[in-house]
Amino acid sequence: DYASSTVQLFTRICQTLGKRFAPFASKIIPSLLEAASAEAGRIRPTDDDSVSGPNIESYVVSIRGFGEKQIVIDTAALKNKAVACHVLYTLAQILEEEFFPFIEQTGAVMLPLSQYPYDEKVRVAAISILPLLLRAARLHVN
């Protein structure tokens, strides 16, 4: 995927430049937050067949108390979400206090993803970034 490869390229550039990447962060972080926020999975009634496409996978599960439900996952969006979350983590780790301008938006996106039901990589990145956001705030204040 072209977008995913481009984002990973920026991550490698950031790893090479370190904190000198900070002036460019404002150009990439909004699109990362958008990708991390994108809906990649949802639960629908089993009689809803309106969702289809080349990257769509669906599973029917029986949920106690709710009956049968269909879990619909957009695999391309899920991959982009996972990559975006990992890149945000990497940027926060490398930029440290330079990440401060983005902590509020990043926290608002990542905190709910700490319980994301469709992908463990998303949950791990979301949980792992939270201490880095606190560190960025602390370093900025000191």
A tleap script that builds the chain and sets N, CA, C and O, in Angstrom:
source leaprc.protein.ff14SB
mol = sequence {
  NASP TYR ALA SER SER THR VAL GLN LEU PHE
  THR ARG ILE CYS GLN THR LEU GLY LYS ARG
  PHE ALA PRO PHE ALA SER LYS ILE ILE PRO
  SER LEU LEU GLU ALA ALA SER ALA GLU ALA
  GLY ARG ILE ARG PRO THR ASP ASP ASP SER
  VAL SER GLY PRO ASN ILE GLU SER TYR VAL
  VAL SER ILE ARG GLY PHE GLY GLU LYS GLN
  ILE VAL ILE ASP THR ALA ALA LEU LYS ASN
  LYS ALA VAL ALA CYS HIE VAL LEU TYR THR
  LEU ALA GLN ILE LEU GLU GLU GLU PHE PHE
  PRO PHE ILE GLU GLN THR GLY ALA VAL MET
  LEU PRO LEU SER GLN TYR PRO TYR ASP GLU
  LYS VAL ARG VAL ALA ALA ILE SER ILE LEU
  PRO LEU LEU LEU ARG ALA ALA ARG LEU HIE
  VAL CASN
}
set mol.1.N position { 0.840 -1.184 0.000 }
set mol.1.CA position { 0.000 0.000 0.000 }
set mol.1.C position { 0.883 1.244 0.000 }
set mol.1.O position { 1.761 1.395 0.849 }
set mol.2.N position { 0.641 2.125 -0.954 }
set mol.2.CA position { 1.458 3.323 -1.163 }
set mol.2.C position { 1.460 4.238 0.056 }
set mol.2.O position { 2.522 4.699 0.474 }
set mol.3.N position { 0.298 4.506 0.630 }
set mol.3.CA position { 0.207 5.410 1.777 }
set mol.3.C position { 0.959 4.842 2.973 }
set mol.3.O position { 1.668 5.572 3.665 }
set mol.4.N position { 0.809 3.558 3.217 }
set mol.4.CA position { 1.489 2.910 4.327 }
set mol.4.C position { 3.002 2.968 4.135 }
set mol.4.O position { 3.735 3.222 5.091 }
set mol.5.N position { 3.474 2.737 2.928 }
set mol.5.CA position { 4.906 2.797 2.643 }
set mol.5.C position { 5.452 4.202 2.837 }
set mol.5.O position { 6.559 4.374 3.348 }
set mol.6.N position { 4.689 5.201 2.437 }
set mol.6.CA position { 5.111 6.591 2.604 }
set mol.6.C position { 5.219 6.954 4.078 }
set mol.6.O position { 6.174 7.610 4.492 }
set mol.7.N position { 4.256 6.536 4.855 }
set mol.7.CA position { 4.267 6.815 6.291 }
set mol.7.C position { 5.461 6.133 6.941 }
set mol.7.O position { 6.126 6.727 7.789 }
set mol.8.N position { 5.739 4.897 6.554 }
set mol.8.CA position { 6.877 4.192 7.119 }
set mol.8.C position { 8.193 4.854 6.710 }
set mol.8.O position { 9.154 4.844 7.480 }
set mol.9.N position { 8.244 5.425 5.517 }
set mol.9.CA position { 9.422 6.179 5.085 }
set mol.9.C position { 9.649 7.379 6.001 }
set mol.9.O position { 10.778 7.631 6.423 }
set mol.10.N position { 8.584 8.123 6.311 }
set mol.10.CA position { 8.717 9.261 7.217 }
set mol.10.C position { 9.188 8.815 8.602 }
set mol.10.O position { 9.927 9.536 9.274 }
set mol.11.N position { 8.761 7.639 9.020 }
set mol.11.CA position { 9.205 7.109 10.310 }
set mol.11.C position { 10.704 6.867 10.297 }
set mol.11.O position { 11.400 7.198 11.257 }
set mol.12.N position { 11.193 6.298 9.227 }
set mol.12.CA position { 12.640 6.051 9.126 }
set mol.12.C position { 13.425 7.351 9.059 }
set mol.12.O position { 14.507 7.460 9.636 }
set mol.13.N position { 12.882 8.330 8.358 }
set mol.13.CA position { 13.538 9.640 8.306 }
set mol.13.C position { 13.585 10.252 9.703 }
set mol.13.O position { 14.602 10.819 10.105 }
set mol.14.N position { 12.485 10.135 10.440 }
set mol.14.CA position { 12.426 10.645 11.814 }
set mol.14.C position { 13.443 9.923 12.688 }
set mol.14.O position { 14.116 10.555 13.502 }
set mol.15.N position { 13.560 8.626 12.531 }
set mol.15.CA position { 14.530 7.876 13.324 }
set mol.15.C position { 15.955 8.334 13.017 }
set mol.15.O position { 16.810 8.348 13.902 }
set mol.16.N position { 16.206 8.706 11.770 }
set mol.16.CA position { 17.534 9.171 11.376 }
set mol.16.C position { 17.805 10.580 11.893 }
set mol.16.O position { 18.886 10.859 12.411 }
set mol.17.N position { 16.820 11.467 11.750 }
set mol.17.CA position { 17.013 12.868 12.134 }
set mol.17.C position { 16.832 13.111 13.631 }
set mol.17.O position { 17.358 14.083 14.174 }
set mol.18.N position { 16.095 12.238 14.287 }
set mol.18.CA position { 15.828 12.441 15.706 }
set mol.18.C position { 14.959 13.677 15.913 }
set mol.18.O position { 13.998 13.904 15.178 }
set mol.19.N position { 15.304 14.459 16.909 }
set mol.19.CA position { 14.505 15.641 17.253 }
set mol.19.C position { 14.539 16.710 16.161 }
set mol.19.O position { 13.704 17.614 16.156 }
set mol.20.N position { 15.479 16.615 15.255 }
set mol.20.CA position { 15.527 17.577 14.132 }
set mol.20.C position { 14.362 17.377 13.161 }
set mol.20.O position { 14.149 18.190 12.261 }
set mol.21.N position { 13.608 16.283 13.352 }
set mol.21.CA position { 12.423 16.023 12.534 }
set mol.21.C position { 11.218 16.843 12.992 }
set mol.21.O position { 10.220 16.928 12.278 }
set mol.22.N position { 11.304 17.440 14.165 }
set mol.22.CA position { 10.171 18.145 14.778 }
set mol.22.C position { 9.476 19.149 13.858 }
set mol.22.O position { 8.246 19.186 13.851 }
set mol.23.N position { 10.201 19.974 13.073 }
set mol.23.CA position { 9.491 20.927 12.206 }
set mol.23.C position { 8.590 20.260 11.157 }
set mol.23.O position { 7.658 20.886 10.652 }
set mol.24.N position { 8.864 19.013 10.838 }
set mol.24.CA position { 8.083 18.312 9.816 }
set mol.24.C position { 6.916 17.524 10.404 }
set mol.24.O position { 6.034 17.069 9.676 }
set mol.25.N position { 6.921 17.371 11.711 }
set mol.25.CA position { 5.888 16.565 12.369 }
set mol.25.C position { 4.489 17.109 12.111 }
set mol.25.O position { 3.541 16.339 11.955 }
set mol.26.N position { 4.357 18.424 12.066 }
set mol.26.CA position { 3.026 19.017 11.859 }
set mol.26.C position { 2.454 18.691 10.479 }
set mol.26.O position { 1.252 18.832 10.255 }
set mol.27.N position { 3.298 18.263 9.574 }
set mol.27.CA position { 2.827 17.897 8.228 }
set mol.27.C position { 2.323 16.465 8.162 }
set mol.27.O position { 1.470 16.152 7.332 }
set mol.28.N position { 2.832 15.596 9.016 }
set mol.28.CA position { 2.483 14.185 8.930 }
set mol.28.C position { 1.509 13.736 10.020 }
set mol.28.O position { 0.692 12.846 9.783 }
set mol.29.N position { 1.582 14.333 11.201 }
set mol.29.CA position { 0.760 13.859 12.328 }
set mol.29.C position { -0.741 14.001 12.083 }
set mol.29.O position { -1.479 13.088 12.455 }
set mol.30.N position { -1.243 15.077 11.484 }
set mol.30.CA position { -2.698 15.120 11.244 }
set mol.30.C position { -3.214 13.955 10.396 }
set mol.30.O position { -4.288 13.421 10.676 }
set mol.31.N position { -2.470 13.556 9.370 }
set mol.31.CA position { -2.932 12.427 8.549 }
set mol.31.C position { -2.813 11.113 9.316 }
set mol.31.O position { -3.609 10.199 9.101 }
set mol.32.N position { -1.823 11.007 10.210 }
set mol.32.CA position { -1.712 9.812 11.042 }
set mol.32.C position { -2.892 9.712 12.004 }
set mol.32.O position { -3.454 8.635 12.200 }
set mol.33.N position { -3.259 10.837 12.598 }
set mol.33.CA position { -4.399 10.853 13.516 }
set mol.33.C position { -5.695 10.514 12.779 }
set mol.33.O position { -6.567 9.835 13.322 }
set mol.34.N position { -5.810 10.985 11.557 }
set mol.34.CA position { -7.000 10.666 10.750 }
set mol.34.C position { -7.060 9.172 10.448 }
set mol.34.O position { -8.119 8.555 10.557 }
set mol.35.N position { -5.917 8.590 10.068 }
set mol.35.CA position { -5.880 7.152 9.777 }
set mol.35.C position { -6.141 6.329 11.036 }
set mol.35.O position { -6.822 5.305 10.980 }
set mol.36.N position { -5.603 6.774 12.165 }
set mol.36.CA position { -5.820 6.061 13.423 }
set mol.36.C position { -7.276 6.150 13.865 }
set mol.36.O position { -7.777 5.255 14.546 }
set mol.37.N position { -7.951 7.225 13.481 }
set mol.37.CA position { -9.353 7.425 13.859 }
set mol.37.C position { -10.333 6.721 12.930 }
set mol.37.O position { -11.500 6.543 13.279 }
set mol.38.N position { -9.876 6.325 11.768 }
set mol.38.CA position { -10.772 5.744 10.757 }
set mol.38.C position { -11.420 4.471 11.285 }
set mol.38.O position { -10.789 3.682 11.987 }
set mol.39.N position { -12.668 4.287 10.942 }
set mol.39.CA position { -13.416 3.093 11.353 }
set mol.39.C position { -12.997 1.933 10.462 }
set mol.39.O position { -13.109 2.014 9.239 }
set mol.40.N position { -12.520 0.868 11.063 }
set mol.40.CA position { -12.072 -0.291 10.293 }
set mol.40.C position { -12.906 -1.536 10.575 }
set mol.40.O position { -12.820 -2.520 9.841 }
set mol.41.N position { -13.705 -1.496 11.623 }
set mol.41.CA position { -14.526 -2.644 11.949 }
set mol.41.C position { -15.803 -2.208 12.644 }
set mol.41.O position { -15.849 -1.161 13.289 }
set mol.42.N position { -16.828 -3.016 12.505 }
set mol.42.CA position { -18.104 -2.693 13.161 }
set mol.42.C position { -18.942 -3.964 13.274 }
set mol.42.O position { -18.723 -4.951 12.572 }
set mol.43.N position { -19.886 -3.899 14.167 }
set mol.43.CA position { -20.816 -5.018 14.365 }
set mol.43.C position { -22.158 -4.613 13.770 }
set mol.43.O position { -22.675 -3.532 14.049 }
set mol.44.N position { -22.710 -5.493 12.951 }
set mol.44.CA position { -23.970 -5.209 12.266 }
set mol.44.C position { -24.915 -6.397 12.438 }
set mol.44.O position { -24.486 -7.500 12.778 }
set mol.45.N position { -26.197 -6.160 12.202 }
set mol.45.CA position { -27.148 -7.291 12.199 }
set mol.45.C position { -26.781 -8.266 11.072 }
set mol.45.O position { -26.245 -7.852 10.045 }
set mol.46.N position { -27.064 -9.540 11.261 }
set mol.46.CA position { -26.701 -10.541 10.253 }
set mol.46.C position { -27.474 -10.392 8.953 }
set mol.46.O position { -27.028 -10.878 7.914 }
set mol.47.N position { -28.632 -9.725 8.993 }
set mol.47.CA position { -29.413 -9.567 7.767 }
set mol.47.C position { -28.969 -8.357 6.945 }
set mol.47.O position { -29.554 -8.082 5.897 }
set mol.48.N position { -27.957 -7.637 7.395 }
set mol.48.CA position { -27.447 -6.465 6.682 }
set mol.48.C position { -26.345 -6.909 5.730 }
set mol.48.O position { -25.225 -7.196 6.152 }
set mol.49.N position { -26.674 -6.963 4.442 }
set mol.49.CA position { -25.680 -7.373 3.451 }
set mol.49.C position { -25.232 -6.193 2.585 }
set mol.49.O position { -24.785 -6.386 1.454 }
set mol.50.N position { -25.350 -4.978 3.113 }
set mol.50.CA position { -25.008 -3.776 2.359 }
set mol.50.C position { -23.509 -3.522 2.307 }
set mol.50.O position { -23.053 -2.658 1.557 }
set mol.51.N position { -22.744 -4.259 3.090 }
set mol.51.CA position { -21.303 -4.035 3.143 }
set mol.51.C position { -20.606 -5.082 2.306 }
set mol.51.O position { -20.727 -6.282 2.550 }
set mol.52.N position { -19.872 -4.606 1.313 }
set mol.52.CA position { -19.080 -5.521 0.494 }
set mol.52.C position { -17.945 -4.732 -0.132 }
set mol.52.O position { -17.973 -3.502 -0.162 }
set mol.53.N position { -16.969 -5.433 -0.621 }
set mol.53.CA position { -15.829 -4.797 -1.255 }
set mol.53.C position { -14.629 -5.717 -1.221 }
set mol.53.O position { -14.649 -6.758 -0.563 }
set mol.54.N position { -13.582 -5.329 -1.934 }
set mol.54.CA position { -12.423 -6.209 -2.035 }
set mol.54.C position { -11.659 -6.380 -0.720 }
set mol.54.O position { -11.010 -7.407 -0.521 }
set mol.55.N position { -11.722 -5.405 0.171 }
set mol.55.CA position { -10.973 -5.468 1.422 }
set mol.55.C position { -11.866 -5.736 2.629 }
set mol.55.O position { -11.447 -5.548 3.771 }
set mol.56.N position { -13.091 -6.174 2.376 }
set mol.56.CA position { -14.056 -6.382 3.447 }
set mol.56.C position { -14.121 -7.862 3.804 }
set mol.56.O position { -14.314 -8.718 2.941 }
set mol.57.N position { -13.957 -8.141 5.086 }
set mol.57.CA position { -14.150 -9.494 5.597 }
set mol.57.C position { -15.267 -9.430 6.624 }
set mol.57.O position { -15.357 -8.477 7.398 }
set mol.58.N position { -16.112 -10.441 6.625 }
set mol.58.CA position { -17.189 -10.455 7.612 }
set mol.58.C position { -17.285 -11.834 8.244 }
set mol.58.O position { -17.019 -12.858 7.615 }
set mol.59.N position { -17.675 -11.819 9.510 }
set mol.59.CA position { -17.807 -13.026 10.297 }
set mol.59.C position { -19.113 -12.950 11.066 }
set mol.59.O position { -19.484 -11.888 11.567 }
set mol.60.N position { -19.805 -14.068 11.161 }
set mol.60.CA position { -21.028 -14.127 11.947 }
set mol.60.C position { -20.688 -14.828 13.254 }
set mol.60.O position { -20.123 -15.921 13.262 }
set mol.61.N position { -21.039 -14.181 14.350 }
set mol.61.CA position { -20.769 -14.736 15.677 }
set mol.61.C position { -22.054 -14.704 16.490 }
set mol.61.O position { -22.943 -13.886 16.256 }
set mol.62.N position { -22.127 -15.611 17.445 }
set mol.62.CA position { -23.268 -15.645 18.348 }
set mol.62.C position { -22.835 -15.018 19.671 }
set mol.62.O position { -21.906 -15.495 20.324 }
set mol.63.N position { -23.516 -13.952 20.050 }
set mol.63.CA position { -23.194 -13.219 21.266 }
set mol.63.C position { -24.321 -13.453 22.261 }
set mol.63.O position { -25.482 -13.142 21.994 }
set mol.64.N position { -23.955 -14.006 23.415 }
set mol.64.CA position { -24.943 -14.325 24.437 }
set mol.64.C position { -25.739 -13.078 24.804 }
set mol.64.O position { -25.162 -12.039 25.127 }
set mol.65.N position { -27.035 -13.183 24.755 }
set mol.65.CA position { -27.911 -12.080 25.105 }
set mol.65.C position { -28.240 -11.159 23.931 }
set mol.65.O position { -29.149 -10.335 24.019 }
set mol.66.N position { -27.501 -11.301 22.837 }
set mol.66.CA position { -27.726 -10.434 21.676 }
set mol.66.C position { -28.044 -11.218 20.410 }
set mol.66.O position { -28.496 -10.639 19.423 }
set mol.67.N position { -27.815 -12.519 20.426 }
set mol.67.CA position { -28.070 -13.343 19.248 }
set mol.67.C position { -26.915 -13.303 18.268 }
set mol.67.O position { -25.781 -13.003 18.642 }
set mol.68.N position { -27.202 -13.599 17.035 }
set mol.68.CA position { -26.163 -13.610 16.018 }
set mol.68.C position { -25.928 -12.200 15.495 }
set mol.68.O position { -26.866 -11.450 15.225 }
set mol.69.N position { -24.652 -11.861 15.359 }
set mol.69.CA position { -24.237 -10.557 14.828 }
set mol.69.C position { -23.152 -10.786 13.790 }
set mol.69.O position { -22.462 -11.806 13.799 }
set mol.70.N position { -23.019 -9.833 12.912 }
set mol.70.CA position { -22.009 -9.890 11.866 }
set mol.70.C position { -20.909 -8.879 12.197 }
set mol.70.O position { -21.190 -7.695 12.389 }
set mol.71.N position { -19.669 -9.340 12.264 }
set mol.71.CA position { -18.533 -8.448 12.453 }
set mol.71.C position { -17.950 -8.180 11.072 }
set mol.71.O position { -17.576 -9.109 10.356 }
set mol.72.N position { -17.877 -6.912 10.706 }
set mol.72.CA position { -17.395 -6.510 9.391 }
set mol.72.C position { -16.089 -5.746 9.573 }
set mol.72.O position { -16.034 -4.765 10.315 }
set mol.73.N position { -15.034 -6.203 8.888 }
set mol.73.CA position { -13.718 -5.586 9.020 }
set mol.73.C position { -13.211 -5.184 7.645 }
set mol.73.O position { -13.208 -5.985 6.710 }
set mol.74.N position { -12.784 -3.931 7.535 }
set mol.74.CA position { -12.118 -3.429 6.333 }
set mol.74.C position { -10.627 -3.654 6.555 }
set mol.74.O position { -9.990 -2.893 7.283 }
set mol.75.N position { -10.066 -4.686 5.938 }
set mol.75.CA position { -8.690 -5.078 6.223 }
set mol.75.C position { -7.679 -4.005 5.831 }
set mol.75.O position { -6.666 -3.846 6.513 }
set mol.76.N position { -7.926 -3.270 4.756 }
set mol.76.CA position { -7.006 -2.204 4.343 }
set mol.76.C position { -7.017 -1.065 5.364 }
set mol.76.O position { -5.964 -0.554 5.745 }
set mol.77.N position { -8.205 -0.674 5.801 }
set mol.77.CA position { -8.309 0.386 6.804 }
set mol.77.C position { -7.705 -0.065 8.129 }
set mol.77.O position { -7.096 0.735 8.840 }
set mol.78.N position { -7.871 -1.351 8.464 }
set mol.78.CA position { -7.305 -1.875 9.698 }
set mol.78.C position { -5.776 -1.839 9.652 }
set mol.78.O position { -5.130 -1.489 10.639 }
set mol.79.N position { -5.211 -2.198 8.519 }
set mol.79.CA position { -3.743 -2.142 8.367 }
set mol.79.C position { -3.261 -0.699 8.486 }
set mol.79.O position { -2.281 -0.424 9.178 }
set mol.80.N position { -3.948 0.217 7.814 }
set mol.80.CA position { -3.560 1.630 7.884 }
set mol.80.C position { -3.670 2.159 9.312 }
set mol.80.O position { -2.826 2.939 9.754 }
set mol.81.N position { -4.703 1.739 10.029 }
set mol.81.CA position { -4.884 2.161 11.422 }
set mol.81.C position { -3.725 1.673 12.272 }
set mol.81.O position { -3.166 2.436 13.061 }
set mol.82.N position { -3.361 0.410 12.119 }
set mol.82.CA position { -2.268 -0.169 12.905 }
set mol.82.C position { -0.943 0.520 12.598 }
set mol.82.O position { -0.173 0.822 13.509 }
set mol.83.N position { -0.679 0.767 11.330 }
set mol.83.CA position { 0.561 1.452 10.941 }
set mol.83.C position { 0.578 2.875 11.500 }
set mol.83.O position { 1.597 3.317 12.031 }
set mol.84.N position { -0.526 3.584 11.388 }
set mol.84.CA position { -0.600 4.955 11.893 }
set mol.84.C position { -0.362 4.998 13.402 }
set mol.84.O position { 0.358 5.868 13.891 }
set mol.85.N position { -0.952 4.078 14.128 }
set mol.85.CA position { -0.762 4.026 15.583 }
set mol.85.C position { 0.693 3.749 15.937 }
set mol.85.O position { 1.243 4.361 16.852 }
set mol.86.N position { 1.308 2.833 15.216 }
set mol.86.CA position { 2.711 2.516 15.480 }
set mol.86.C position { 3.619 3.707 15.155 }
set mol.86.O position { 4.560 3.993 15.896 }
set mol.87.N position { 3.339 4.389 14.064 }
set mol.87.CA position { 4.159 5.553 13.691 }
set mol.87.C position { 3.978 6.673 14.711 }
set mol.87.O position { 4.952 7.331 15.077 }
set mol.88.N position { 2.765 6.899 15.172 }
set mol.88.CA position { 2.548 7.907 16.222 }
set mol.88.C position { 3.362 7.564 17.467 }
set mol.88.O position { 3.980 8.440 18.071 }
set mol.89.N position { 3.360 6.298 17.844 }
set mol.89.CA position { 4.162 5.856 18.981 }
set mol.89.C position { 5.640 6.166 18.745 }
set mol.89.O position { 6.310 6.714 19.620 }
set mol.90.N position { 6.140 5.819 17.572 }
set mol.90.CA position { 7.549 6.041 17.249 }
set mol.90.C position { 7.893 7.528 17.272 }
set mol.90.O position { 8.935 7.913 17.803 }
set mol.91.N position { 7.034 8.357 16.707 }
set mol.91.CA position { 7.277 9.801 16.714 }
set mol.91.C position { 7.295 10.348 18.139 }
set mol.91.O position { 8.160 11.154 18.482 }
set mol.92.N position { 6.360 9.922 18.957 }
set mol.92.CA position { 6.317 10.390 20.341 }
set mol.92.C position { 7.569 9.940 21.096 }
set mol.92.O position { 8.099 10.677 21.928 }
set mol.93.N position { 8.023 8.755 20.806 }
set mol.93.CA position { 9.216 8.221 21.466 }
set mol.93.C position { 10.465 9.005 21.065 }
set mol.93.O position { 11.298 9.316 21.916 }
set mol.94.N position { 10.601 9.319 19.810 }
set mol.94.CA position { 11.795 9.991 19.313 }
set mol.94.C position { 11.776 11.493 19.600 }
set mol.94.O position { 12.784 12.067 20.010 }
set mol.95.N position { 10.632 12.116 19.383 }
set mol.95.CA position { 10.561 13.577 19.505 }
set mol.95.C position { 10.491 14.062 20.953 }
set mol.95.O position { 10.822 15.213 21.234 }
set mol.96.N position { 10.065 13.200 21.867 }
set mol.96.CA position { 9.946 13.533 23.288 }
set mol.96.C position { 9.207 14.862 23.488 }
set mol.96.O position { 8.041 14.962 23.104 }
set mol.97.N position { 9.837 15.882 24.073 }
set mol.97.CA position { 9.132 17.137 24.372 }
set mol.97.C position { 8.694 17.881 23.115 }
set mol.97.O position { 7.797 18.722 23.180 }
set mol.98.N position { 9.303 17.589 21.986 }
set mol.98.CA position { 8.907 18.213 20.721 }
set mol.98.C position { 7.543 17.708 20.251 }
set mol.98.O position { 6.937 18.289 19.351 }
set mol.99.N position { 7.073 16.637 20.857 }
set mol.99.CA position { 5.760 16.080 20.531 }
set mol.99.C position { 4.641 16.801 21.283 }
set mol.99.O position { 3.462 16.544 21.037 }
set mol.100.N position { 5.002 17.695 22.190 }
set mol.100.CA position { 4.036 18.370 23.052 }
set mol.100.C position { 2.840 18.988 22.309 }
set mol.100.O position { 1.710 18.831 22.770 }
set mol.101.N position { 3.044 19.681 21.183 }
set mol.101.CA position { 1.878 20.288 20.504 }
set mol.101.C position { 0.804 19.281 20.065 }
set mol.101.O position { -0.320 19.671 19.749 }
set mol.102.N position { 1.145 18.018 20.047 }
set mol.102.CA position { 0.231 17.002 19.523 }
set mol.102.C position { -0.350 16.088 20.602 }
set mol.102.O position { -1.117 15.178 20.287 }
set mol.103.N position { 0.004 16.317 21.869 }
set mol.103.CA position { -0.401 15.340 22.883 }
set mol.103.C position { -1.909 15.318 23.128 }
set mol.103.O position { -2.475 14.253 23.373 }
set mol.104.N position { -2.556 16.459 23.067 }
set mol.104.CA position { -4.001 16.463 23.331 }
set mol.104.C position { -4.763 15.697 22.250 }
set mol.104.O position { -5.599 14.846 22.555 }
set mol.105.N position { -4.469 16.004 20.993 }
set mol.105.CA position { -5.145 15.315 19.890 }
set mol.105.C position { -4.796 13.828 19.882 }
set mol.105.O position { -5.667 12.979 19.687 }
set mol.106.N position { -3.530 13.524 20.094 }
set mol.106.CA position { -3.094 12.132 20.070 }
set mol.106.C position { -3.736 11.351 21.207 }
set mol.106.O position { -4.192 10.225 21.007 }
set mol.107.N position { -3.774 11.932 22.383 }
set mol.107.CA position { -4.413 11.274 23.517 }
set mol.107.C position { -5.893 11.021 23.274 }
set mol.107.O position { -6.420 9.967 23.630 }
set mol.108.N position { -6.562 12.004 22.660 }
set mol.108.CA position { -7.995 11.855 22.381 }
set mol.108.C position { -8.270 10.711 21.407 }
set mol.108.O position { -9.305 10.050 21.494 }
set mol.109.N position { -7.345 10.481 20.482 }
set mol.109.CA position { -7.516 9.397 19.511 }
set mol.109.C position { -7.075 8.059 20.116 }
set mol.109.O position { -7.756 7.047 19.950 }
set mol.110.N position { -5.943 8.058 20.812 }
set mol.110.CA position { -5.343 6.796 21.243 }
set mol.110.C position { -5.987 6.195 22.492 }
set mol.110.O position { -6.029 4.972 22.626 }
set mol.111.N position { -6.479 7.008 23.391 }
set mol.111.CA position { -7.061 6.465 24.621 }
set mol.111.C position { -8.211 5.489 24.332 }
set mol.111.O position { -8.219 4.393 24.891 }
set mol.112.N position { -9.172 5.844 23.486 }
set mol.112.CA position { -10.231 4.866 23.176 }
set mol.112.C position { -9.702 3.618 22.451 }
set mol.112.O position { -10.279 2.536 22.566 }
set mol.113.N position { -8.610 3.778 21.712 }
set mol.113.CA position { -8.049 2.641 20.978 }
set mol.113.C position { -7.346 1.648 21.895 }
set mol.113.O position { -6.999 0.550 21.462 }
set mol.114.N position { -7.131 2.014 23.147 }
set mol.114.CA position { -6.496 1.090 24.085 }
set mol.114.C position { -7.401 -0.122 24.350 }
set mol.114.O position { -6.943 -1.130 24.889 }
set mol.115.N position { -8.668 -0.026 23.978 }
set mol.115.CA position { -9.597 -1.151 24.112 }
set mol.115.C position { -10.158 -1.570 22.755 }
set mol.115.O position { -11.245 -2.143 22.684 }
set mol.116.N position { -9.427 -1.289 21.686 }
set mol.116.CA position { -9.885 -1.585 20.333 }
set mol.116.C position { -10.044 -3.097 20.147 }
set mol.116.O position { -9.084 -3.841 20.348 }
set mol.117.N position { -11.222 -3.557 19.773 }
set mol.117.CA position { -11.485 -4.998 19.773 }
set mol.117.C position { -10.977 -5.769 18.550 }
set mol.117.O position { -10.962 -6.999 18.577 }
set mol.118.N position { -10.564 -5.087 17.485 }
set mol.118.CA position { -10.305 -5.793 16.234 }
set mol.118.C position { -8.837 -6.065 15.933 }
set mol.118.O position { -8.540 -6.846 15.028 }
set mol.119.N position { -7.898 -5.442 16.667 }
set mol.119.CA position { -6.484 -5.641 16.344 }
set mol.119.C position { -5.611 -5.383 17.562 }
set mol.119.O position { -5.638 -4.299 18.146 }
set mol.120.N position { -4.848 -6.379 17.930 }
set mol.120.CA position { -3.956 -6.268 19.088 }
set mol.120.C position { -2.865 -5.222 18.869 }
set mol.120.O position { -2.479 -4.533 19.813 }
set mol.121.N position { -2.362 -5.093 17.637 }
set mol.121.CA position { -1.311 -4.112 17.357 }
set mol.121.C position { -1.789 -2.691 17.642 }
set mol.121.O position { -1.023 -1.861 18.130 }
set mol.122.N position { -3.031 -2.419 17.343 }
set mol.122.CA position { -3.612 -1.104 17.616 }
set mol.122.C position { -3.674 -0.880 19.127 }
set mol.122.O position { -3.290 0.181 19.621 }
set mol.123.N position { -4.156 -1.880 19.848 }
set mol.123.CA position { -4.244 -1.757 21.320 }
set mol.123.C position { -2.870 -1.547 21.946 }
set mol.123.O position { -2.713 -0.693 22.819 }
set mol.124.N position { -1.880 -2.312 21.513 }
set mol.124.CA position { -0.538 -2.207 22.087 }
set mol.124.C position { 0.047 -0.818 21.835 }
set mol.124.O position { 0.600 -0.204 22.747 }
set mol.125.N position { -0.070 -0.325 20.615 }
set mol.125.CA position { 0.456 1.015 20.306 }
set mol.125.C position { -0.282 2.083 21.116 }
set mol.125.O position { 0.334 3.023 21.618 }
set mol.126.N position { -1.585 1.934 21.238 }
set mol.126.CA position { -2.382 2.922 21.970 }
set mol.126.C position { -2.014 2.946 23.451 }
set mol.126.O position { -1.896 4.018 24.045 }
set mol.127.N position { -1.836 1.785 24.039 }
set mol.127.CA position { -1.461 1.723 25.455 }
set mol.127.C position { -0.027 2.209 25.650 }
set mol.127.O position { 0.270 2.909 26.619 }
set mol.128.N position { 0.856 1.838 24.733 }
set mol.128.CA position { 2.275 2.177 24.868 }
set mol.128.C position { 2.551 3.664 24.705 }
set mol.128.O position { 3.516 4.172 25.276 }
set mol.129.N position { 1.735 4.366 23.947 }
set mol.129.CA position { 1.999 5.784 23.710 }
set mol.129.C position { 1.599 6.665 24.894 }
set mol.129.O position { 2.123 7.769 25.043 }
set mol.130.N position { 0.686 6.196 25.731 }
set mol.130.CA position { 0.178 7.043 26.821 }
set mol.130.C position { 1.277 7.538 27.759 }
set mol.130.O position { 1.288 8.728 28.073 }
set mol.131.N position { 2.203 6.693 28.227 }
set mol.131.CA position { 3.289 7.221 29.062 }
set mol.131.C position { 4.192 8.208 28.311 }
set mol.131.O position { 4.743 9.131 28.910 }
set mol.132.N position { 4.335 8.007 27.008 }
set mol.132.CA position { 5.157 8.923 26.209 }
set mol.132.C position { 4.512 10.306 26.120 }
set mol.132.O position { 5.210 11.320 26.091 }
set mol.133.N position { 3.189 10.344 26.079 }
set mol.133.CA position { 2.484 11.631 26.056 }
set mol.133.C position { 2.675 12.354 27.390 }
set mol.133.O position { 2.872 13.568 27.422 }
set mol.134.N position { 2.616 11.607 28.478 }
set mol.134.CA position { 2.850 12.207 29.793 }
set mol.134.C position { 4.288 12.724 29.909 }
set mol.134.O position { 4.530 13.800 30.456 }
set mol.135.N position { 5.225 11.948 29.390 }
set mol.135.CA position { 6.625 12.374 29.415 }
set mol.135.C position { 6.832 13.645 28.587 }
set mol.135.O position { 7.561 14.545 29.003 }
set mol.136.N position { 6.195 13.718 27.423 }
set mol.136.CA position { 6.313 14.917 26.579 }
set mol.136.C position { 5.798 16.139 27.315 }
set mol.136.O position { 6.398 17.211 27.241 }
set mol.137.N position { 4.685 15.984 28.028 }
set mol.137.CA position { 4.118 17.105 28.789 }
set mol.137.C position { 5.067 17.501 29.923 }
set mol.137.O position { 5.316 18.686 30.145 }
set mol.138.N position { 5.589 16.511 30.632 }
set mol.138.CA position { 6.492 16.787 31.741 }
set mol.138.C position { 7.769 17.483 31.268 }
set mol.138.O position { 8.217 18.451 31.883 }
set mol.139.N position { 8.345 16.993 30.186 }
set mol.139.CA position { 9.569 17.600 29.652 }
set mol.139.C position { 9.320 19.009 29.142 }
set mol.139.O position { 10.180 19.881 29.262 }
set mol.140.N position { 8.146 19.231 28.576 }
set mol.140.CA position { 7.803 20.559 28.070 }
set mol.140.C position { 7.690 21.573 29.209 }
set mol.140.O position { 8.123 22.718 29.078 }
set mol.141.N position { 7.108 21.142 30.322 }
set mol.141.CA position { 6.918 22.032 31.468 }
set mol.141.C position { 8.251 22.333 32.141 }
set mol.141.O position { 8.492 23.461 32.572 }
set mol.142.N position { 9.120 21.323 32.232 }
set mol.142.CA position { 10.433 21.523 32.886 }
set mol.142.C position { 11.349 22.202 31.979 }
set mol.142.O position { 12.497 22.460 32.340 }
savepdb mol mol.pdb
quit
